[in-house]
Amino acid sequence: MEKYTLSELIVIKNGRDHKDLPNGDYPVFGSGGVMRYVNSYLYDKPSVLLPRKGSLSNIQYSDTPFWTVDTLYYTEINEELVSPYYLYRYLRLLDMSRLDSGTGVPSMTFDSYYNINVFLPNIEEQRRAASILQKLDAKIALNRQINDNLRASRAQSQTQFEICRGAAVNADVSPNLQRLDHSSKEAKVRRAA
């Protein structure tokens, strides 16, 4: 294992305002996740997205072109020393709240991040581990999506059932019943009882 400071592995960049950008295909990340999609990107290489304000534990990752807002830093990563996905997973394990420099809203500075010590195996081991982790994370994401779809489908089925049940309970079902011939002896006996 080699010891590095984060400043040896990445360059931190500020996000920018996105409000004037037209809608498009590129995700705009905020400290809470994807906010919207715009027609241009700020960066197009794999990047670990580090919260500047807000939820400091919500470290994100993008390996497609993206935009970040001003509450979220993006990183340019030295891929000769560190696998981007490995670094992402490594940083997610750390307790960033101890580095909070804010007074009201949790906040992080460049220096707070840059001074973090990182212990890394060689780059080939990182890449192998990152490959396995990415596959596992993709499977977990797919399973969550399936579960969400099943929940939505179940909720839809429940709603349809309740609508049908309500219609059946409130409907006049008497035309479907056989009419009783009240002139018969059996009817008179039943009425007398």
Residue, then its C-alpha position, 0 to 999 in steps of 0.5 A: m500500500e502506498k500513502y498519498t494525500l488526495s492533492e496528489l491524486i486529484v485536482i478539485k474544480n468548482g461547479r457552475d450555475h446551470k439555470d441559463l442552460p437549455n434542456g438536453d442530455y447531460p446530467v446536472f449534479g447537485s449535492g443531492g443528486v441529479m437535478r436536471y439535464v442540459n445541452s452542454y457539459l462541464y467535464d467529460k472524463p470519469s470524476v468523483l463528485l465531492p460535496r461542497k455544501g449540504s450532505l457531505s456524505n453524498i459523494q457521487y461518481s460520473d463516467t459520462p459527460f456532466w455538469t455540476v452546480d456550485t454546491l458540488y466540486y468535480t475532480e480531474i483524476n490522475e489515472e496513472l496513480v488511482s482508478p477513478y471508481y476505486l477512489y470513489r468507493y474509497l472516499r465513500l467509506l470515510d467519515m467526512s463530517r469530521l472535516d466540516s468547516g461550516t457553521g450552519v450548513p455543512s461545508m467542505t473546502f479544497d484544503s479539507y479534501y486535499n489533506i485527506n490521506v489515502f492508502l492505495p494498492n498498485i493501480e492494477e489491483q485498484r482496477r481489478a477491484a473497481s471492475i468488480l465493484q462496478k459490476l456489483d453496484a450495477k446489479i444493485a442498481l438494477n435490483r433497486q429499479i426492479n423493486d421500484n417497478l414491482r412496488a409501482s405495479r403492486a400499487q397500481s394493481q391495488t388501486q385498480f382492485e379498489i376501484c373495481r371493488g368499490a364499483a361492485v359494492n356500490a352497484d345495483v346488483s339486483p338485476n343479476l339475481q333471480r327474481l323470487d316468485h312470491s306466489s309460491k308456497e315456499a315464498k310464503v313460508r319464508r315470509a312467515a318465518 
